[in-house]
Amino acid sequence: MSLVIEEAYLPATLTASLMTDDEFVEFCARYPDYSIEMSAEGEILIMPPSDWLTSARIHKISQQLGNWSDANRHGWVTESSGGFVLKNGARRAPDVAWFPAGKPGLPDRKKRPRFPRFAPDFVVELRSPDDRLSRVRPKMREWVDNGASLAWLIDPERRVVEIYRPGREPETLADAETVAGEGPVEGFVLDLRPVWDPGL
């Protein structure tokens, strides 16, 4: 059965039974034009491809984090095509993430694993024009509730960074030029100017 959803109705949420990793990969492969995640309750979230400006902003973040990680030989940087299975069973793909090279539970690369079964230590989500705060804020809390030590929600339209940490209320940083990492990414400083205005 083919799944066709008009772009005007995306993002969309479907209800499905829980899937194994292989079943989830097979489901995603049937619909390569969509970005797909699964909640802990088995809801499937289907999202349209990012617009070019959102993609450019994500690249600026990933580029800076990658440069910092490479210089410090700290670990791995992933982007939105890399998925993770969280403790609660959700399958999520953050816009940008970092975790240490020696993180316990990292699968053997020779076995070509589907998904690591942990949350990255550091997660960045960039709010796109299609993202509703009522959907993305619970996702940020889900990251830290399932093992991320630090998570940033970057909202270019409001020029705001919401900082999430386990066991604490989010902190809001408004109209800043930089935001400093802490904990697992101590020493990383994200220059927000090319995120707010990627073409400059």
C-alpha positions as CSV (number, residue, x, y, z in Angstrom):
1,M,0.0,0.0,0.0
2,S,1.4,3.4,-1.0
3,L,1.3,6.3,1.4
4,V,0.7,9.7,-0.1
5,I,0.2,12.8,2.0
6,E,-0.2,16.2,0.5
7,E,2.6,18.5,1.7
8,A,0.0,21.0,3.0
9,Y,-0.9,18.3,5.6
10,L,2.7,17.7,6.8
11,P,4.0,17.2,9.4
12,A,1.5,14.3,10.0
13,T,1.2,11.8,12.8
14,L,0.1,8.2,12.2
15,T,-0.7,5.4,14.6
16,A,1.1,2.1,14.1
17,S,2.1,-1.0,16.1
18,L,5.6,-1.0,17.5
19,M,8.3,-2.1,15.1
20,T,11.7,-3.7,15.3
21,D,14.7,-1.8,13.9
22,D,14.5,-3.7,10.6
23,E,10.8,-3.1,10.3
24,F,11.2,0.6,10.9
25,V,14.0,0.8,8.4
26,E,11.9,-1.0,5.8
27,F,9.0,1.3,6.5
28,C,11.2,4.4,6.0
29,A,12.7,3.0,2.8
30,R,9.3,2.8,1.3
31,Y,8.8,6.5,1.7
32,P,12.3,8.1,0.9
33,D,10.8,11.6,0.3
34,Y,9.8,11.9,4.0
35,S,11.7,12.3,7.2
36,I,10.3,9.8,9.7
37,E,10.5,9.3,13.4
38,M,8.6,7.1,15.9
39,S,7.5,8.1,19.4
40,A,7.8,5.8,22.4
41,E,4.0,5.1,22.0
42,G,4.4,4.0,18.4
43,E,3.1,7.1,16.8
44,I,4.9,7.8,13.5
45,L,5.8,11.4,12.7
46,I,6.1,12.1,9.0
47,M,7.8,15.4,8.2
48,P,8.5,17.1,4.8
49,P,12.1,17.7,3.7
50,S,13.7,20.8,5.3
51,D,13.5,24.0,3.3
52,W,16.8,25.3,2.0
53,L,17.3,28.0,4.6
54,T,16.7,25.5,7.5
55,S,19.2,23.1,5.9
56,A,21.8,25.9,5.5
57,R,21.4,26.8,9.2
58,I,21.8,23.2,10.3
59,H,24.9,22.9,8.2
60,K,26.4,26.0,10.0
61,I,25.8,24.4,13.3
62,S,27.1,21.0,12.3
63,Q,30.2,22.5,10.7
64,Q,31.1,24.4,13.9
65,L,30.5,21.4,16.1
66,G,32.4,19.2,13.8
67,N,35.4,21.5,13.7
68,W,35.5,21.7,17.5
69,S,35.2,17.9,17.8
70,D,37.9,17.2,15.3
71,A,40.3,19.7,16.9
72,N,39.7,18.2,20.3
73,R,39.4,14.5,19.1
74,H,36.4,14.2,21.4
75,G,33.9,12.1,19.5
76,W,31.3,11.8,16.8
77,V,29.0,14.4,15.3
78,T,25.9,13.3,13.5
79,E,23.1,15.1,11.6
80,S,19.5,14.4,10.8
81,S,20.0,11.3,8.8
82,G,21.5,9.5,11.8
83,G,18.9,7.9,14.1
84,F,19.0,6.8,17.8
85,V,16.8,4.5,19.8
86,L,16.1,6.0,23.2
87,K,15.5,4.3,26.5
88,N,11.8,4.8,26.2
89,G,11.7,3.1,22.8
90,A,11.4,6.2,20.6
91,R,13.4,6.4,17.4
92,R,14.6,9.9,16.9
93,A,17.0,11.7,14.6
94,P,18.3,15.0,15.9
95,D,19.3,17.8,13.6
96,V,22.8,17.8,15.1
97,A,24.3,15.7,17.9
98,W,27.5,14.8,19.6
99,F,28.6,11.8,21.7
100,P,32.1,10.6,22.8
101,A,34.0,8.1,20.7
102,G,34.1,5.6,23.6
103,K,30.5,5.9,24.6
104,P,29.3,2.6,26.2
105,G,26.8,0.9,24.0
106,L,28.1,2.2,20.7
107,P,27.6,-0.7,18.2
108,D,30.5,-2.3,16.4
109,R,30.9,-0.5,13.0
110,K,31.9,-3.7,11.3
111,K,28.4,-5.2,12.0
112,R,26.7,-2.2,10.3
113,P,24.2,-1.5,13.1
114,R,21.0,0.2,12.4
115,F,20.8,2.6,15.4
116,P,22.7,3.2,18.6
117,R,20.5,2.5,21.6
118,F,21.2,5.6,23.6
119,A,20.7,9.4,23.5
120,P,23.6,11.5,22.3
121,D,25.3,13.4,25.1
122,F,24.6,16.7,23.3
123,V,21.6,17.5,21.0
124,V,20.7,20.5,18.9
125,E,17.3,20.9,17.2
126,L,16.7,23.8,14.9
127,R,13.1,24.9,14.7
128,S,11.9,25.0,11.1
129,P,8.9,26.9,9.8
130,D,6.9,23.6,10.0
131,D,7.7,23.0,13.6
132,R,5.2,23.8,16.3
133,L,6.6,24.6,19.7
134,S,3.9,22.4,21.3
135,R,5.5,19.5,19.5
136,V,9.2,20.3,19.6
137,R,9.5,21.3,23.3
138,P,8.3,17.9,24.5
139,K,10.9,16.3,22.2
140,M,13.6,18.4,23.8
141,R,12.5,17.2,27.2
142,E,12.5,13.7,25.9
143,W,16.1,14.0,24.9
144,V,17.3,15.0,28.4
145,D,14.9,12.5,30.1
146,N,16.5,9.7,28.1
147,G,20.1,10.5,28.7
148,A,21.2,13.6,26.9
149,S,23.2,15.9,29.2
150,L,22.5,19.1,27.2
151,A,20.1,20.0,24.5
152,W,19.6,23.2,22.6
153,L,16.4,24.3,20.8
154,I,17.5,27.0,18.4
155,D,14.6,29.1,17.0
156,P,15.8,31.5,14.2
157,E,12.5,33.2,13.8
158,R,12.5,34.4,17.5
159,R,16.3,34.5,17.6
160,V,16.1,32.4,20.8
161,V,18.0,29.4,22.2
162,E,16.2,27.3,24.7
163,I,18.7,25.3,26.8
164,Y,17.5,22.0,28.3
165,R,19.3,20.1,31.1
166,P,18.2,17.1,33.1
167,G,16.1,17.9,36.2
168,R,16.0,21.6,35.5
169,E,13.6,24.1,33.8
170,P,14.7,25.3,30.4
171,E,16.8,28.4,30.2
172,T,16.1,31.0,27.5
173,L,18.8,32.9,25.8
174,A,17.4,35.7,23.6
175,D,19.1,37.5,20.7
176,A,22.6,36.3,21.6
177,E,25.6,36.2,19.2
178,T,27.0,33.0,20.8
179,V,26.0,30.2,23.1
180,A,28.5,28.2,25.2
181,G,28.6,24.5,25.6
182,E,28.9,22.8,29.0
183,G,29.2,19.4,30.5
184,P,30.1,17.0,27.6
185,V,30.8,19.8,25.2
186,E,32.6,22.2,27.6
187,G,34.7,24.5,25.6
188,F,32.5,24.5,22.5
189,V,31.1,27.9,21.6
190,L,28.5,28.2,18.8
191,D,28.6,31.4,16.8
192,L,25.0,32.1,16.2
193,R,25.5,34.9,13.7
194,P,25.8,32.6,10.7
195,V,22.8,30.6,12.0
196,W,20.6,33.7,12.3
197,D,21.8,35.0,8.9
198,P,23.5,32.1,7.0
199,G,24.1,34.1,3.8
200,L,26.2,36.8,5.5
